[in-house]
Amino acid sequence: MNVDYENLETDVESGVFRESLREELLFGFRQIHQTGERLPLASYYAAQIAEIVNRRAAEPLNKDLAFHVYQEILLAVEEARAEVLGEPIAPS
């Protein structure tokens, strides 16, 4: 995943970050699903992605931004997972 750290806060606020991640996840989740493997739980996968995003930042994300980044990641994972599995997307 390519993260534009310079514009991360704006991308989180506008929904661009979540939508870009959701598109990437759809591709990967479809591949996993087609092999017959179970998709990872949303919270587990979101925590892993958030750790990667935080680790790759040049400077630590402020706590507020880190919280919102995680929430956006979790929503993207939940939405992509539900779409691939053909489940209704839970309202947020």
N, C-alpha and C positions, 0 to 999 in steps of 0.2 A: 504494500500500500504506500502510495506516495502522499505525504502530508505536506501541505504548504504551511509551514510553521509561521511564516511571516504574516499570513492572513488567517491563521487558525481560528482566532476569536471571531472574526467576521464570518468565516465559513460555518462555524458552529451556530452562530446566531441566525444566519440565513437558511440553514438546512442543507447547504451545499456539501458539507463534510459528511453528514449522514447519508445523503442520497448517493454520493460517490462510493462510499463504503458499501452501501446496500447493493449497488450494481456489481461491485467486485465479489461480494459474498454470494450473490445469486449464481454467478459463474462457477465459483468453487464448490458451493453446496450442491449444485446440479451434478457436477462431476462426482462428488462423494456419493450422492444419492443413487446415481446410475450404477455404481459399483456394488450397491447393496449394503454399504456401510451405514451405520446410524450416524445421523448428524449430531454434532456436539450440542450439549445444553447451551442455551443462549448466555446464561450468566457466566459459565465457565469460559466460553469462547470470547466473550466481551472483556473479561478480566485479562485474558492473554493479550488481546489486541491493545487494550489500554496500556498495559505494561510496555509493549513495544513502542507505542506512540510516545509515552513518557520518556522512555530510555533514549530514544533517538533525538529528542529535543536538545538543542544546543545548551539551553538553560532549563532548569526545572520549571515546569508549568506552575503558575500560581494555583493555589488550592481550589479557588472558585472555578477557574477554567478547567482544571483537571476533573472536577466533579461533573461539569457540563459535558466535557468530552466523553467521559465514561457513559453518561446517560444517552448521548447520541449514538455511541457505539452499541450499547445494549439495544436501543430501538432498532438500529440497522440490522443487527443480528437477528432479533426477534422477527422483524418483517421479512427478511430474506429466508429465514428458516421456515416460517409459516407459508410463504409463497411456494417454496420448493416442495413442501409436504402437502400442499393443497389444503391447508388449514385456514380458518378465519384468522385475520390479524386482530389481536386483542387491542381494544381502544386504549390510548395512552392518557 
